[in-house]
Amino acid sequence: MVETASWLVVFTDPADLVLALYLRDAAGLDVAQDFPPLDGHVPRWDARWDTRQRRAAQTQWLSWWEDLLDHRPDDRDVRVDGPDFPGSAGTPELQAAQVALFPAALRWQSVRRAQAGALGTGTTFSALHTLGMLPLVKEIEARLGRPASAFRYVVEVVPTTGKHYWDLGVERLLISDELGMDLESLADVLRPRLGALA
């Protein structure tokens, strides 16, 4: 988190979105193709669904995903509904997948973080701190010829393959971990968005 008296930029690791993407990849659901697969091996889960159940699971997952994207929680309040997922009671295929895959998804994310630390690369968050939002906002202020207006901007980082970003609103951006590690490209993405708020 980088904050001054008038503006705040927050980087988060959204466990709910990572869980959803893990479930999609592990269950082999053919949905949300505009979001690439997770970066790293995701073991396949044998759902033993018939054709109707697989279609239902895909429809239920897509509805869940869209709801997650449309109703992002406060950056300090990202909660995952596991391990029983009572909020998915009306979607039996999705709920069964959530319950079955929740422990594996948590392990996958934990191993991924440990591997990044062992390689000395750390997480995207350390790279983002290296970038420093203060110099970027100072650059924007110099271009505007005035101090930045008060704003709050949230950047959510998901471990998908490739360099990608998705606007989730005027004050929220979802980026791939790989984009987050490319500091120059990340600054290019953030510059117009923060500039519009400043």
ABEGO torsion letter per residue (X at the ends): XBBBAABBBBBBBBAAAAAAAAAAAAAGBBBGAABBBBBEBBBBBBAGBBAAAAAAAAAAAAAAAAAAAABBBBAAABBBAOAAGAAAAABAAAAAAAAAAAAAAAAAAAAAAAAAAAAGAEBAAAAAAAAEAAAAAAAAAAAAGBBBBBBBBBBBBBBBBEBBBBBAEAABBBBBAAAAABAAAAAAAAAAAAAAAX
